[in-house]
Amino acid sequence: MKILDRKFYHRDTLRVARELLGKKLVRRINGLELSGMIAETEAYCGRADSACHAHRGKTQRNAVMFGKPGHAYVYFTYGMHYMLNLVTEEEENPCAVLIRAILPIDGIAAMEARRKKKGTELTNGPAKLCQALSIDKSLNGWDVTLGSELWVENNKKIPDSKIITTPRIGIDYAKTKDREALWRFILKKDDLEGRSVR
């Protein structure tokens, strides 16, 4: 399957967030490939977006967002969870897409062992999928266009009719216009092969 190249990420963040739905997120660890179809994303659109980590400028934590598109921005939150984002647009324009949920494809038994969960609860949240795929700060800044350790492959093309848009979650601190922006993208249940991300 074709690995998404840098050109895919070097585009408008909202478009990338929408088009990542249906793509295959792959993690290779200890010779084993774990993967899932991306089913939910959120767009974070640079300095003008008060919900974005880069809203107040460059820091040691968010520096990856200011670099080249097609890199992983992995951060630690609530003292216990990792979150995976994929950097978009041009350098110094700090934008990224948060991967919020996947539908497991390969290595499900290994994911279940890591999560100690099965079914819907396995990867239906950003922290859950990072735990299931063993994604942590060691992958912060990783080039996901290389096709090793962590990458995204072309898979399904999802039509707009199969996508739901809603406001983003957990951004009460943001300005009203950013809280209300429909920048969360979710696959409709009828395109989830009988499964659900919620």
C-alpha positions in Angstrom: 0.0 0.0 0.0 1.3 3.5 -0.8 2.7 5.5 2.1 1.4 9.1 2.2 4.1 11.4 1.2 5.0 14.9 2.4 2.8 16.6 -0.3 -0.3 15.0 1.4 0.5 16.9 4.6 1.7 20.1 2.9 -1.9 21.3 2.4 -4.7 23.0 4.2 -5.1 21.4 7.6 -8.9 21.0 7.4 -8.5 19.2 4.1 -5.9 16.9 5.5 -8.0 16.2 8.6 -10.9 15.2 6.5 -8.9 13.2 4.0 -7.1 11.2 6.7 -10.4 9.5 7.5 -10.2 6.0 6.0 -6.4 6.0 5.8 -4.4 3.3 7.5 -2.2 4.3 10.5 0.6 1.8 11.0 3.0 1.2 13.9 5.8 -1.3 13.6 7.4 -2.4 16.9 9.6 -5.3 17.6 9.0 -6.7 14.1 5.2 -6.6 14.6 2.9 -4.3 12.6 -0.1 -2.8 14.4 -2.6 -0.8 12.4 -6.0 0.7 12.2 -8.2 2.7 9.9 -8.4 6.4 10.9 -12.0 7.1 12.0 -11.9 10.4 13.8 -9.6 13.5 13.6 -9.5 17.1 14.7 -7.8 20.0 13.0 -5.7 22.6 14.9 -4.9 25.6 12.7 -1.9 27.5 13.9 -1.5 30.8 15.7 -5.0 32.1 14.9 -6.6 29.1 16.5 -6.9 29.7 20.2 -7.3 25.9 20.8 -4.0 25.2 19.2 -0.9 24.5 21.3 1.0 26.9 19.1 -1.4 29.8 19.6 1.0 31.7 21.9 4.1 30.9 20.0 6.9 28.4 19.8 8.0 26.5 22.9 10.1 23.4 23.6 7.0 21.3 23.8 5.4 22.4 20.5 8.5 23.0 18.4 7.7 20.1 16.1 4.6 21.9 14.9 6.8 24.6 13.5 8.8 22.2 11.4 8.2 20.3 8.1 4.8 18.7 7.5 4.6 15.0 7.7 6.1 14.6 11.2 4.5 13.3 14.4 3.8 15.7 17.2 3.4 13.5 20.3 2.6 15.2 23.6 1.9 14.1 27.2 -1.2 15.3 28.9 -3.0 15.0 32.3 0.2 13.4 33.6 -0.7 10.0 32.1 -1.7 10.1 28.4 0.0 10.5 25.0 -1.7 12.1 22.0 -0.6 11.7 18.4 -0.8 14.6 15.9 0.4 14.8 12.4 2.0 18.2 11.3 0.5 19.9 8.3 1.1 22.9 6.0 4.4 24.8 5.5 7.2 25.3 8.0 6.7 28.0 10.6 2.9 27.7 10.2 2.2 25.5 13.2 -0.7 23.4 12.3 -1.5 19.7 13.0 -4.2 17.0 12.9 -5.0 15.1 16.1 -5.8 11.4 15.5 -8.7 10.8 17.8 -9.8 7.2 16.9 -8.9 4.2 14.7 -10.7 1.0 13.8 -8.1 -1.8 14.5 -7.0 -3.9 11.5 -3.7 -5.7 12.2 -2.1 -6.8 15.5 -5.4 -6.7 17.4 -4.3 -9.2 20.0 -1.2 -7.2 20.8 -3.4 -4.0 21.2 -5.7 -5.9 23.5 -2.7 -7.0 25.6 -1.5 -3.4 25.9 -4.9 -1.9 26.7 -6.4 -4.8 28.7 -9.6 -4.0 26.8 -11.5 -5.4 23.8 -14.1 -4.1 21.4 -15.1 -0.5 21.1 -13.0 0.6 24.0 -9.8 -0.6 22.4 -8.9 2.5 20.2 -11.9 4.9 20.4 -10.0 7.8 21.9 -6.6 9.6 21.2 -5.0 8.3 24.4 -6.4 4.8 23.9 -5.0 4.4 20.4 -1.6 5.7 21.6 -1.5 3.1 24.3 -2.7 0.3 22.0 -0.1 1.2 19.4 2.7 1.9 21.9 3.1 5.5 20.8 4.9 7.8 23.2 7.3 10.7 23.3 10.1 8.7 21.7 8.1 9.2 18.4 7.8 13.0 18.8 9.3 14.5 15.7 9.2 11.2 13.8 9.0 11.6 10.0 5.9 9.6 9.1 6.7 9.7 5.4 9.7 7.3 5.8 7.7 4.1 6.1 9.3 2.8 9.3 8.3 2.8 13.0 5.2 4.9 12.3 3.5 5.9 9.1 0.1 6.4 7.3 -0.9 4.4 4.2 -3.5 5.2 1.5 -6.5 3.0 2.0 -10.1 4.1 1.6 -11.3 7.3 0.1 -14.3 8.5 2.1 -17.0 10.7 0.4 -18.2 13.8 2.2 -21.6 12.1 2.6 -20.0 9.6 5.0 -18.4 12.2 7.2 -19.9 14.0 10.3 -18.4 17.3 11.4 -18.7 18.6 15.0 -17.0 21.1 17.3 -13.7 19.8 18.8 -13.7 18.2 22.3 -12.0 19.4 25.5 -11.2 23.0 24.4 -13.2 25.0 26.9 -10.3 27.4 27.2 -10.5 28.5 23.6 -12.3 31.5 22.2 -16.0 31.0 21.3 -15.4 31.0 17.5 -12.8 28.3 17.9 -14.9 26.3 20.3 -17.7 26.3 17.8 -15.7 25.6 14.7 -16.7 22.3 13.1 -13.2 21.0 12.9 -13.7 17.5 14.2 -14.3 14.9 11.5 -15.9 11.5 12.2 -16.8 8.5 10.0 -20.5 7.8 10.0 -21.4 4.6 11.7 -22.8 3.1 8.4 -19.2 3.2 7.0 -17.6 1.6 10.0 -18.0 -2.0 8.8 -20.5 -2.7 11.6 -18.3 -1.2 14.3 -18.4 2.0 16.2 -15.8 4.5 17.5 -18.2 5.7 20.2 
